[in-house]
């Protein structure tokens, strides 16, 4: 068995694996796709001390750094079930391929995925104007026109944030009213360069083949379609943690995020968690890595306290 088994090979998982391996304990990483969301990212300009890099380059660097250590890297492995430790003190992780891995501690770092609109043009122009992370990509649209899709807290926060950077923001909400907190709604309504459109269903993202140049929405009341000329579309209709497989076993928040304490401990003894899959606010690479380190150190602390069975 492993001492620390990391499930998920994004920034959080890579950091956890390195911190665990540096303690000289048996460490493994099982992940569906090593690199995680970073693989889908183009420019990364907020990873402190690296002025600028690209997602696939960072993903390769993550893997290379992990492989510097004696870590059992198991790629293309999807975890489907976690069985808490019984008398043998070992947590079991069942994999889709039928195999099972056992470990004295586990770090869950399965990340999250942005909910997509599922309209024509969204995939084609992903990273070519279609963006999901205002903290990451906002500055790329400096002085340009953008839309934010979604009038919940994250959408309205994004609109407020972007309004300070871009020339103009069109905030598009499907419902008849915004769903964000009142204080955020007041703030966004006070901004001169934000237009709010409610009862609007985005139906298409248009572009010139290389970049986004417009968006089409349908007025859900009148039924007519409108075209908005712009350079960017920020989709803010939800971040879904990859935690469905933990339901009923590990305590999750109403949003499905793994509930962790300051040391990354979950509700299950010996099971820790880190990164976008958890309740920790602000989903960013630098934060996921810090949390991965915390979870690995939390797991190590746990290991030196429990008797070996
Ligand atoms: P993830 O990166 O999501 O990794 C999750 C890992 O778990 C993957 O290896 C995945 O394959 C694996 N996994 C999932 N489910 C299972 C399962 N059941 N079994 C086994 N493995 C599983 N952040 C920044 O700081 N700067 C940026 O510029 C930036 N730009 C971004 C651009 C885009 C387009 C996107 C989508 C995100 C961006 N982010 C950026 C956010 C950043 O990528 C995430 O915060 C970060 O990757 C989270 O790391 P993580 O390790 O928690 O999860």
Boltz pocket constraint, residues with backbone or C-beta under 6 A from the ligand:
constraints:
  - pocket:
      binder: B
      contacts: [[A, 7], [A, 8], [A, 9], [A, 10], [A, 11], [A, 12], [A, 13], [A, 30], [A, 31], [A, 32], [A, 33], [A, 34], [A, 35], [A, 36], [A, 37], [A, 38], [A, 40], [A, 41], [A, 42], [A, 43], [A, 44], [A, 45], [A, 46], [A, 47], [A, 77], [A, 78], [A, 79], [A, 80], [A, 109], [A, 110], [A, 111], [A, 112], [A, 113], [A, 114], [A, 132], [A, 133], [A, 136], [A, 137], [A, 242], [A, 245], [A, 274], [A, 275], [A, 276], [A, 277], [A, 283], [A, 284], [A, 285], [A, 286], [A, 288]]
      max_distance: 6.0
